[in-house]
Each structure stands twice: as structure tokens, then as C-alpha cells.
């Protein structure tokens, strides 16, 4: 069953149940089905046909699932682009993806008018993405319309949705933590495969369970877990269109979602808010975290928050990548690592010669299963797959191991391994040495342009610099000589990219430019 048929089956089964909640406004499954039909007819009227490409430049608003499933129903290729991408990059991604039509909110269009010049643009109502204090000014926005743009409005229509017999793929972009964002072609049945896999590890109750949909739908984690799996199982998506610290926690406590899917930065945001530490959290059934390395100390702190709030949930860490849609395994929360592969997936670890590694032996992580991408969009020479035993595996470029209990343990990315004075250095050994300290929030080891080993550290609270230096220096001096950083840099906050992951490129620029924003720098 392709993705939209699964959602439409929920429309028929639970028509009056709530599918979407956004700023306390509800959309039932029946209304969602009608809106998908209306959007599909609109796209056809505008000449969008099979294989045409429609950019969805949208935050987590109701229009996102509406237009995503509308594209699938008519055989168009939905291309997901971050709605706050800088203008020059927006133009590059649209050119790279050969966009036929772009759908975005009217409130963002003025910012991207030049980047989208010469393209057909459809504007949807974006007032729900505005801060509440200025939402009433939304009526002023129609004046921004220019030649070449259309305004979409829902129109009641008769009949049922005709689903294309040969659905086209959709395109997500890699998060770009290491450089250029690559377009990744995924089939809609990968969404259903993920949904089937997740039902084996969760116990969803249709029409009652809900997801705090704070992860953006333009990325695989949000699209696969926070949106499609929820709608395909008759749950409710609580849409969070803006990552605003002053509204996220009140929204969370008011709506009481039973599921949370988050990246580490979002767990930190919850922990910082004193309201979370006195709230009843008994409604939380599962908490999934991934997207980047999740420090053990962060897991322990969030688990304590859940326990104090009378929740039975624990943080369950997953592993995956955009090339596999999202997670391919998840821990049970009781042990270290990322758990065992979901049903239908296979995870193996191989050495540099392509031979399978023994338990506890580190090597490259390979992934096989129904969730694999078709390939990179427009990059015909890029082939990240390898065949083994008649199966097609994706080469992740991540280094990990399978422990004695069969759980995957991710160690580091292969391209994160450092070579210092002829020695290979695992940066995680250095980072782990200080992450166990109570005042340390984040730590990353990198090389500067002169080849020196650097450790960048952010702290939780203000302390005397001399005390911080002493606290950090102690465990570093116990490391092997070639593991000891030549430069230690203290900063307020780690820079984050559009997906709220640590921006390693920005950190590299920081250590090479020596900006005034450094709190302190010293050497061992």
C-alpha cells in the first residue's frame, strides 16, 4: 500500500477523529481527505502532471501534509526544502532539483522573491507560523503578490481522490553538516515500510495517541516518524511551525502528546525550562532521539525529568540517515547503543576489505532493507551501495560495532577520524573525557588549518574561567599524549544548522578565525 492510500484508509475509518492540531485549531481526518483532494485538483489545474516537480518550502503547517499527499496522488515529485534557507541557497536547490512549481507561505515570499524569480509560485496562508502577537496583521500580506504567483485557497469538491498508478519518488535533502546538501530520492513505500516497522516497537492507540511534531517535515526524521507514521495509524499530529522557546513548553504541556521525536538540542531546550521540572508528564509514552550523537549525560538528565514527572518513558536513541529515510534501529532505553535493526532491515559491520567484523570489532556500518533510497538526485556517478550475498547495502560512512548483545553502537563518522602527527585519533575519546563533567554541555574535537588538535567546549552555566579550565584540563591530561588537544576553546553555545544539529563547518571556521566571541582559549 502506498503512503496516501494508508492515510485515506484512516480518513474512511476515523473521519471525525482529529488528524492535525496547529495553534489549537483542529483538522479532522475527513477534512484532511477533502483538503488533499482540493490541493490535487488545484495542482492539476495548474498543469502539474506526472514527473513534474513541486517544491514544498513549508514549515510544519497543515498545508505540508496536504500538498505532500496531493503530489503523491497525481504522480508529481515533491521536493522538500527548508523554508528558512538563505536566498542564494534556495535558488541553487530549486535549480539543482529542476522545480516546476514552488509552494510556500505568503509570509515568507517577500524574503525569497528574488531567489524564486522566473518560477511559478503558489502561496498558502502562513499566519499560523507567525508569532501570536502579530498574527492579526496577516491581512496586510495579499499586497505582496506579484506576477507569476498564485494564491491557493481550499475549494470544496465532489468525488474521491484518484491516486496515480505509478507513484513517483519524493526528494529530501541531506542535512549538509559536512558540506553540500545532496538530493535523495525515496519511494513512498519506504514511508509505509517504516510505519510497519515502528508498529512492532510501539503500541499506538488510534484516535487517542498523538505526536509532538516539532521535527521539521522537510527532513526524513520528521516526515517519516512525526508525520506519516502518525497519520497512517490514525493518530494526531500536534504541529509546531515555529521553534520558539517561549511557546514550545506551554504548547507541549497543554496538548499532552503521548510521543516525542527529537534531536538532542530539543531535549536540552526542554531541560532548560523550569516549567518542565514541576509538570505532570505521565501522558508521555515514548521519547525517541536521534539525528546526531546523543550524550549519555543528556539521556540520564532527561530520563530523570521523565521519572520526576511520573512518566514511564525513557529516552530511546535511534540511528539512521536520510538515505534510509530516517531511523533503521532504536534502543529499548535500557542499554547503551542504538538497539537492533527494525524488522526487515539488516545492519552489518565490515572492515576495510569488506569482510564482516566479529562482535565488538569496529568497522563501517552497512544497511539493507525496504527503507533504502533509490539514489542521489542528479548525481549519477555517486554510488554509495555495495552488493553482498545478493543484497544491496548502503554504505553509511559511519564507524560502529555490534556488541555482544547484538546492539549497534555507533562510534564516529569515518570522515571525523583525525590524523595527528601520524597517529589516527578517535575524537570521541577526547570528547567523552570531558562530557562526563557536570558543567560541560557539548564538546567536539577537530583539527585547525595548521593540523593542530583542538577541543571546543560549551558549558551549562557561568563559572570562573579558572575553575572551568582546571575542571576540563584534569581528565584531558590522563589521555595518551597524541590525544591531548593543543588548543582548548571555550564558547557559549555551539552553532546549529537548519536541522538544529551541530554545524561542524561553522566550528571549523571558528577555530581558524579566532573570533572575539571566545570565552577562553588555552593549551595543555
Secondary structure per residue as TSV (DSSP state, phi and psi in degrees):
chain	resnum	aa	ss	phi	psi
A	1	X	-	360.0	125.7
A	2	X	-	-77.6	165.0
A	3	X	H	-54.3	-50.2
A	4	X	H	-65.0	-35.2
A	5	X	H	-63.1	-34.1
A	6	X	H	-67.4	-41.7
A	7	X	H	-66.9	-41.8
A	8	X	H	-64.7	-28.9
A	9	X	H	-66.6	-31.3
A	10	X	H	-72.9	-33.2
A	11	X	H	-59.8	-42.4
A	12	X	H	-72.6	-36.4
A	13	X	H	-80.9	-38.7
A	14	X	-	-129.5	60.1
A	15	X	T	-59.2	-33.8
A	16	X	T	-94.4	-4.3
A	17	X	S	-73.6	154.0
A	18	X	E	-81.5	126.4
A	19	X	E	-96.3	-41.5
A	20	X	E	-132.6	139.8
A	21	X	E	-127.8	128.1
A	22	X	E	-140.8	117.6
A	23	X	T	51.6	44.1
A	24	X	T	70.3	9.2
A	25	X	E	-100.8	134.7
A	26	X	E	-109.0	145.4
A	27	X	E	-122.0	121.8
A	28	X	E	-78.5	166.7
A	29	X	H	-62.3	-38.5
A	30	X	H	-60.4	-44.4
A	31	X	H	-67.1	-38.1
A	32	X	H	-61.3	-44.9
A	33	X	H	-59.3	-43.0
A	34	X	H	-66.1	-37.8
A	35	X	H	-69.0	-37.8
A	36	X	H	-61.8	-43.6
A	37	X	H	-60.7	-45.5
A	38	X	H	-61.9	-43.8
A	39	X	H	-66.4	-37.6
A	40	X	H	-63.7	-43.8
A	41	X	H	-63.6	-38.9
A	42	X	H	-62.4	-46.4
A	43	X	H	-62.1	-41.8
A	44	X	H	-62.7	-42.1
A	45	X	H	-60.5	-33.2
A	46	X	T	-86.1	10.6
A	47	X	T	86.6	11.6
A	48	X	-	-79.1	124.7
A	49	X	-	-123.2	-177.2
A	50	X	T	-57.3	140.3
A	51	X	T	76.1	-9.2
A	52	X	-	-68.4	153.3
A	53	X	E	-112.0	127.9
A	54	X	E	-119.2	116.6
A	55	X	E	-80.5	125.9
A	56	X	E	-101.5	100.5
A	57	X	E	-105.1	69.3
A	58	X	-	-133.3	143.9
A	59	X	-	-78.1	-172.8
A	60	X	S	-76.5	74.4
A	61	X	S	-111.7	163.0
A	62	X	H	-56.2	-28.1
A	63	X	H	-66.3	-21.0
A	64	X	H	-65.1	-60.1
A	65	X	H	-61.1	-33.4
A	66	X	H	-59.3	-51.8
A	67	X	H	-76.9	-28.9
A	68	X	H	-62.5	-50.4
A	69	X	H	-72.8	-28.6
A	70	X	H	-63.9	-42.0
A	71	X	H	-61.3	-45.3
A	72	X	H	-60.5	-40.6
A	73	X	H	-65.2	-30.7
A	74	X	H	-101.3	3.8
A	75	X	T	82.2	15.5
A	76	X	-	-84.2	159.0
A	77	X	E	-98.8	112.9
A	78	X	E	-81.3	129.8
A	79	X	E	-116.4	115.4
A	80	X	E	-90.2	124.4
A	81	X	-	-128.3	136.0
A	82	X	-	-58.8	126.9
A	83	X	T	-71.7	-9.4
A	84	X	T	-112.5	19.4
A	85	X	-	-60.5	143.1
A	86	X	-	-64.0	152.3
A	87	X	H	-55.3	-45.5
A	88	X	H	-63.9	-37.8
A	89	X	H	-73.1	-35.2
A	90	X	H	-58.1	-46.7
A	91	X	H	-61.9	-43.1
A	92	X	H	-61.1	-45.5
A	93	X	H	-66.6	-38.9
A	94	X	H	-66.2	-41.6
A	95	X	H	-65.0	-46.4
A	96	X	H	-59.5	-35.5
A	97	X	H	-93.9	-2.8
A	98	X	T	56.5	56.9
A	99	X	-	-70.9	134.7
A	100	X	S	-94.6	-27.9
A	101	X	E	-155.3	142.2
A	102	X	E	-118.0	137.8
A	103	X	E	-115.2	122.5
A	104	X	E	-148.5	170.0
A	105	X	E	-79.7	150.2
A	106	X	H	-64.8	-28.5
A	107	X	H	-72.6	-22.0
A	108	X	H	-95.4	-18.4
A	109	X	H	-56.3	-42.9
A	110	X	H	-55.2	-35.7
A	111	X	H	-66.7	-28.9
A	112	X	H	-114.8	13.8
A	113	X	T	-56.4	-44.0
A	114	X	T	-70.9	-40.6
A	115	X	T	-64.3	-30.2
A	116	X	T	-101.6	12.8
A	117	X	T	-57.7	132.3
A	118	X	T	87.2	-3.5
A	119	X	S	-105.8	152.3
A	120	X	-	-78.0	129.2
A	121	X	E	-127.0	132.8
A	122	X	E	-108.4	127.4
A	123	X	E	-102.9	132.6
A	124	X	E	-114.8	161.3
A	125	X	-	-64.7	120.2
A	126	X	-	-114.0	18.4
A	127	X	G	-62.9	-28.4
A	128	X	G	-70.3	-13.2
A	129	X	G	-90.2	-4.1
A	130	X	S	-85.4	151.9
A	131	X	-	-58.1	144.6
A	132	X	G	-56.1	-32.9
A	133	X	G	-65.4	-25.0
A	134	X	G	-119.3	9.9
A	135	X	G	-62.1	-30.8
A	136	X	G	-68.6	-15.6
A	137	X	G	-84.6	2.0
A	138	X	G	-59.6	-25.5
A	139	X	G	-63.4	-16.6
A	140	X	G	-77.7	-14.8
A	141	X	G	-71.5	-28.8
A	142	X	G	-54.3	-23.1
A	143	X	G	-67.4	-13.1
A	144	X	G	-81.8	-10.3
A	145	X	-	-62.2	139.7
A	146	X	-	-129.3	172.3
A	147	X	T	-58.3	134.8
A	148	X	T	100.2	-8.7
A	149	X	E	-107.6	151.0
A	150	X	E	-124.7	150.9
A	151	X	E	-108.3	124.1
A	152	X	-	-88.0	132.3
A	153	X	-	-133.2	139.2
A	154	X	-	-61.2	134.6
A	155	X	-	-128.1	128.7
A	156	X	-	-61.9	135.7
A	157	X	-	-140.8	155.1
A	158	X	-	-97.0	161.9
A	159	X	S	92.7	176.8
A	160	X	-	-108.6	165.4
A	161	X	-	-74.0	127.4
A	162	X	-	-91.8	115.8
A	163	X	-	-92.1	132.1
A	164	X	-	-57.6	139.8
A	165	X	S	-72.2	-28.2
A	166	X	S	-122.7	79.1
A	167	X	-	-61.6	140.3
A	168	X	-	-88.3	164.8
A	169	X	-	-72.2	172.0
A	170	X	E	-118.2	164.4
A	171	X	E	-124.6	126.1
A	172	X	E	-111.5	158.1
A	173	X	E	-108.2	140.8
A	174	X	-	-61.7	157.3
A	175	X	-	-72.1	-13.3
A	176	X	-	73.4	24.8
A	177	X	S	-66.5	-23.3
A	178	X	S	-108.3	-2.2
A	179	X	S	154.9	-132.2
A	180	X	S	-64.5	138.0
A	181	X	-	-74.0	123.7
A	182	X	-	-97.5	136.6
A	183	X	E	-75.9	131.1
A	184	X	E	-120.1	119.0
A	185	X	E	-88.4	122.7
A	186	X	E	-127.8	143.5
A	187	X	-	-83.9	154.4
A	188	X	H	-67.1	-24.0
A	189	X	H	-73.4	-13.1
A	190	X	H	-66.0	-33.2
A	191	X	H	-63.4	-42.6
A	192	X	H	-70.5	-36.3
A	193	X	H	-61.2	-44.3
A	194	X	H	-61.7	-42.5
A	195	X	H	-59.1	-45.8
A	196	X	H	-62.2	-40.2
A	197	X	H	-65.5	-41.1
A	198	X	H	-68.8	-30.4
A	199	X	T	-65.5	-14.4
A	200	X	T	-84.2	-13.9
A	201	X	T	-118.9	-7.9
A	202	X	-	-123.4	168.8
A	203	X	-	-125.4	73.7
A	204	X	-	-72.4	142.3
A	205	X	-	-112.6	106.5
A	206	X	T	-55.5	142.6
A	207	X	T	71.2	-6.3
A	208	X	T	-116.5	-41.2
A	209	X	-	-76.9	155.1
A	210	X	E	-145.7	156.9
A	211	X	E	-118.7	131.9
A	212	X	E	-79.5	93.9
A	213	X	E	-84.3	72.7
A	214	X	-	-94.0	-23.6
A	215	X	S	-72.5	133.9
A	216	X	-	-64.8	139.2
A	217	X	T	-72.1	-14.6
A	218	X	T	-79.5	4.3
A	219	X	S	-122.6	153.8
A	220	X	H	-59.0	-39.0
A	221	X	I	-59.7	-49.0
A	222	X	I	-70.4	-43.5
A	223	X	I	-64.5	-47.8
A	224	X	I	-76.8	-44.5
A	225	X	I	-94.7	-47.9
A	226	X	I	-79.9	-25.9
A	227	X	I	-107.8	-69.0
A	228	X	I	-65.8	-46.9
A	229	X	H	-58.3	-39.1
A	230	X	H	-65.3	-49.1
A	231	X	H	-71.2	-29.3
A	232	X	H	-75.9	-13.7
A	233	X	T	-113.8	11.2
A	234	X	T	77.2	24.6
A	235	X	-	-93.9	-172.7
A	236	X	E	-118.4	127.9
A	237	X	E	-91.8	118.6
A	238	X	E	-92.4	102.1
A	239	X	E	-80.2	131.9
A	240	X	-	-118.3	95.8
A	241	X	-	-76.8	-21.5
A	242	X	S	-129.0	133.7
A	243	X	-	-87.1	79.3
A	244	X	-	-111.4	119.5
A	245	X	H	-58.9	-34.2
A	246	X	H	-78.2	-11.5
A	247	X	H	-115.5	-20.5
A	248	X	H	-63.3	-49.9
A	249	X	H	-65.9	-45.8
A	250	X	H	-57.9	-39.2
A	251	X	H	-64.2	-43.3
A	252	X	H	-61.2	-47.8
A	253	X	H	-71.0	-27.9
A	254	X	H	-75.9	-45.5
A	255	X	H	-83.0	-22.4
A	256	X	-	53.8	60.9
A	257	X	-	-67.6	145.5
A	258	X	S	-86.6	-19.3
A	259	X	E	-126.7	142.9
A	260	X	E	-128.2	130.7
A	261	X	E	-121.9	126.1
A	262	X	E	-149.6	162.7
A	263	X	-	-97.6	162.9
A	264	X	H	-53.7	-37.9
A	265	X	H	-59.5	-33.7
A	266	X	H	-73.6	-33.7
A	267	X	H	-64.6	-39.4
A	268	X	H	-62.4	-39.0
A	269	X	H	-60.6	-43.5
A	270	X	H	-62.2	-43.6
A	271	X	H	-64.4	-29.8
A	272	X	H	-73.1	-20.7
A	273	X	-	-88.5	118.5
A	274	X	G	-62.0	-24.0
A	275	X	G	-64.0	-29.9
A	276	X	G	-69.1	-26.1
A	277	X	G	-83.0	-9.3
A	278	X	T	-118.3	1.9
A	279	X	S	-86.1	154.3
A	280	X	-	-80.2	115.7
A	281	X	-	-111.0	20.6
A	282	X	T	-63.7	-16.7
A	283	X	T	-75.9	-14.7
A	284	X	-	-79.3	120.8
A	285	X	-	-96.0	-41.0
A	286	X	E	-144.1	143.6
A	287	X	E	-127.7	117.6
A	288	X	E	-109.1	138.0
A	289	X	E	-136.1	142.3
A	290	X	-	-173.6	-156.4
A	291	X	S	93.5	-33.7
A	292	X	S	-162.9	175.2
A	293	X	-	-56.8	132.0
A	294	X	-	-106.7	109.2
A	295	X	-	-58.4	140.8
A	296	X	H	-59.1	-36.6
A	297	X	H	-64.4	-37.3
A	298	X	H	-65.0	-41.5
A	299	X	H	-60.1	-46.4
A	300	X	H	-62.9	-41.0
A	301	X	H	-67.1	-39.3
A	302	X	H	-73.4	-35.9
A	303	X	H	-61.8	-38.2
A	304	X	H	-64.9	-40.4
A	305	X	H	-59.4	-44.1
A	306	X	H	-64.1	-44.5
A	307	X	H	-60.9	-44.9
A	308	X	H	-65.0	-25.4
A	309	X	T	-92.3	9.3
A	310	X	T	68.9	28.7
A	311	X	-	-93.3	144.5
A	312	X	-	-86.3	-4.8
A	313	X	-	-75.1	156.0
A	314	X	-	-133.4	158.3
A	315	X	E	-69.7	124.8
A	316	X	E	-111.6	117.6
A	317	X	E	-90.5	129.9
A	318	X	E	-110.2	166.1
A	319	X	E	-136.0	139.5
A	320	X	E	176.6	-170.3
A	321	X	-	-155.1	169.5
A	322	X	G	-63.4	-30.9
A	323	X	G	-65.1	-17.6
A	324	X	G	-112.0	23.1
A	325	X	S	73.6	-60.7
A	326	X	S	-164.4	-134.7
A	327	X	E	-64.4	142.2
A	328	X	E	-112.9	-6.8
A	329	X	E	-160.6	164.7
A	330	X	E	-154.9	145.7
A	331	X	-	-75.5	163.3
A	332	X	-	-88.4	0.9
A	333	X	S	85.1	-5.5
A	334	X	S	-100.5	-14.9
A	335	X	S	-137.1	163.3
A	336	X	S	-68.6	164.3
A	337	X	S	92.4	-167.9
A	338	X	-	-115.5	16.8
A	339	X	-	78.5	-164.8
A	340	X	E	-101.6	159.4
A	341	X	E	-60.3	142.6
A	342	X	-	-60.6	155.2
A	343	X	T	-54.6	130.0
A	344	X	T	95.6	-18.9
A	345	X	-	-96.5	159.7
A	346	X	E	-138.6	131.2
A	347	X	E	-119.8	123.9
A	348	X	E	-127.5	161.4
A	349	X	E	-122.8	130.2
A	350	X	E	-125.3	153.8
A	351	X	-	-84.4	-174.3
A	352	X	T	-65.9	-14.9
A	353	X	T	-97.3	1.0
A	354	X	S	86.4	9.5
A	355	X	-	-89.8	144.3
A	356	X	B	-63.6	138.3
A	357	X	-	-85.6	152.1
A	358	X	-	-74.8	165.3
A	359	X	T	-54.8	140.6
A	360	X	T	72.7	1.9
A	361	X	-	-95.7	130.1
A	362	X	-	-79.5	144.7
A	363	X	E	-170.1	-172.9
A	364	X	E	-79.4	138.7
A	365	X	E	-83.8	124.9
A	366	X	E	-114.4	144.7
A	367	X	E	-129.4	132.9
A	368	X	E	-126.7	144.9
A	369	X	S	158.4	179.2
A	370	X	T	-77.1	2.4
A	371	X	T	-102.0	4.1
A	372	X	-	-72.7	145.5
A	373	X	-	-66.7	162.3
A	374	X	S	-74.8	-37.3
A	375	X	E	162.4	-177.2
A	376	X	E	-85.5	137.2
A	377	X	T	-73.4	121.0
A	378	X	T	76.9	3.6
A	379	X	-	-117.1	75.8
A	380	X	T	-65.4	-28.5
A	381	X	T	-82.4	-12.8
A	382	X	-	-84.8	111.9
A	383	X	-	-126.8	94.6
A	384	X	-	-88.6	17.7
A	385	X	E	-107.0	156.5
A	386	X	E	-140.9	145.3
A	387	X	E	-99.8	132.1
A	388	X	E	-143.3	128.8
A	389	X	T	54.0	36.8
A	390	X	T	76.2	9.3
A	391	X	E	-115.7	152.5
A	392	X	E	-100.0	119.3
A	393	X	E	-113.8	143.2
A	394	X	E	-90.0	130.5
A	395	X	E	-87.2	112.7
A	396	X	E	-79.9	-21.9
A	397	X	E	68.1	9.3
A	398	X	E	-97.5	143.7
A	399	X	E	-102.6	131.0
A	400	X	E	-157.0	-169.3
A	401	X	E	-151.5	160.5
A	402	X	E	-101.0	121.9
A	403	X	-	-80.9	-179.0
A	404	X	T	-63.5	-20.1
A	405	X	T	-96.0	5.2
A	406	X	S	84.7	9.1
A	407	X	-	-89.5	144.1
A	408	X	E	-79.0	131.7
A	409	X	E	-119.5	117.6
A	410	X	E	-89.0	126.8
A	411	X	E	-97.4	-52.5
A	412	X	E	-172.1	166.8
A	413	X	E	-78.6	142.0
A	414	X	G	-57.2	-37.8
A	415	X	G	-80.9	2.8
A	416	X	G	-92.5	-14.4
A	417	X	-	-62.5	134.9
A	418	X	E	-108.1	148.4
A	419	X	E	-119.0	111.9
A	420	X	E	-118.0	115.0
A	421	X	T	51.6	39.3
A	422	X	T	88.7	-8.9
A	423	X	E	-98.9	135.6
A	424	X	E	-79.8	131.3
A	425	X	E	-121.3	124.6
A	426	X	-	-82.7	111.7
A	427	X	H	-61.3	-25.2
A	428	X	H	-68.4	-27.2
A	429	X	H	-64.0	-39.3
A	430	X	H	-70.7	-45.9
A	431	X	H	-62.5	-43.5
A	432	X	H	-63.7	-28.5
A	433	X	H	-62.6	-29.8
A	434	X	H	-107.2	-21.0
A	435	X	H	-67.2	-19.3
A	436	X	T	-77.6	-10.7
A	437	X	S	-73.9	142.2
A	438	X	T	-64.9	-27.9
A	439	X	T	-95.7	-0.9
A	440	X	E	-93.4	130.4
A	441	X	E	-95.9	-53.2
A	442	X	E	-140.5	153.7
A	443	X	E	-152.1	135.7
A	444	X	E	-140.6	134.5
A	445	X	E	-100.3	131.5
A	446	X	E	-141.1	170.6
A	447	X	E	-104.7	140.1
A	448	X	-	-86.6	-179.7
A	449	X	T	-68.0	-13.8
A	450	X	T	-95.5	6.3
A	451	X	-	82.7	7.9
A	452	X	-	-83.0	145.7
A	453	X	E	-78.0	125.4
A	454	X	E	-121.9	145.8
A	455	X	E	-122.0	122.3
A	456	X	E	-104.8	131.8
A	457	X	E	-133.2	138.4
A	458	X	E	-117.8	148.5
A	459	X	E	-114.8	157.7
A	460	X	S	-75.6	-36.8
A	461	X	S	-145.1	162.1
A	462	X	-	-73.2	127.8
A	463	X	-	-136.9	167.4
A	464	X	-	-60.4	134.2
A	465	X	H	-58.0	-36.6
A	466	X	H	-64.7	-36.5
A	467	X	H	-67.6	-42.0
A	468	X	H	-62.7	-45.8
A	469	X	H	-57.5	-45.5
A	470	X	H	-64.4	-41.0
A	471	X	H	-64.4	-41.0
A	472	X	H	-76.9	-40.0
A	473	X	H	-64.4	-36.4
A	474	X	H	-52.1	-61.0
A	475	X	H	-66.5	-27.2
A	476	X	H	-68.7	-31.3
A	477	X	T	-72.7	-11.1
A	478	X	T	-87.5	-8.1
A	479	X	S	-79.4	161.5
A	480	X	-	-56.1	152.1
A	481	X	G	-53.7	-43.0
A	482	X	G	-77.3	-5.9
A	483	X	G	-95.6	-3.3
A	484	X	S	-87.2	123.6
A	485	X	-	-64.1	142.1
A	486	X	S	-81.3	-27.6
A	487	X	E	-130.1	133.0
A	488	X	E	-120.6	123.4
A	489	X	E	-118.7	130.2
A	490	X	E	-107.6	125.8
A	491	X	E	-131.5	165.0
A	492	X	S	-69.2	-56.2
A	493	X	S	-138.7	145.7
A	494	X	-	-76.0	137.7
A	495	X	-	-67.0	143.2
A	496	X	B	-118.0	147.9
A	497	X	-	-87.7	-168.7
A	498	X	T	-64.2	-21.9
A	499	X	T	-96.8	11.9
A	500	X	S	65.0	22.4
A	501	X	S	-93.7	157.1
A	502	X	B	-60.6	128.6
A	503	X	-	-89.2	96.4
A	504	X	H	-67.0	-32.9
A	505	X	H	-64.4	-40.1
A	506	X	H	-65.1	-36.9
A	507	X	H	-65.8	-38.6
A	508	X	H	-63.7	-40.4
A	509	X	H	-64.2	-36.5
A	510	X	H	-63.7	-47.1
A	511	X	H	-71.5	-21.1
A	512	X	H	-89.8	-23.9
A	513	X	H	-95.6	-16.8
A	514	X	T	51.1	61.7
A	515	X	-	-70.7	163.4
A	516	X	T	-69.4	-15.8
A	517	X	T	-72.6	-4.7
A	518	X	-	-66.8	136.3
A	519	X	S	-75.4	-38.4
A	520	X	E	-165.3	156.4
A	521	X	E	-145.5	136.3
A	522	X	E	-152.6	175.0
A	523	X	-	-133.8	160.2
A	524	X	-	-83.7	360.0
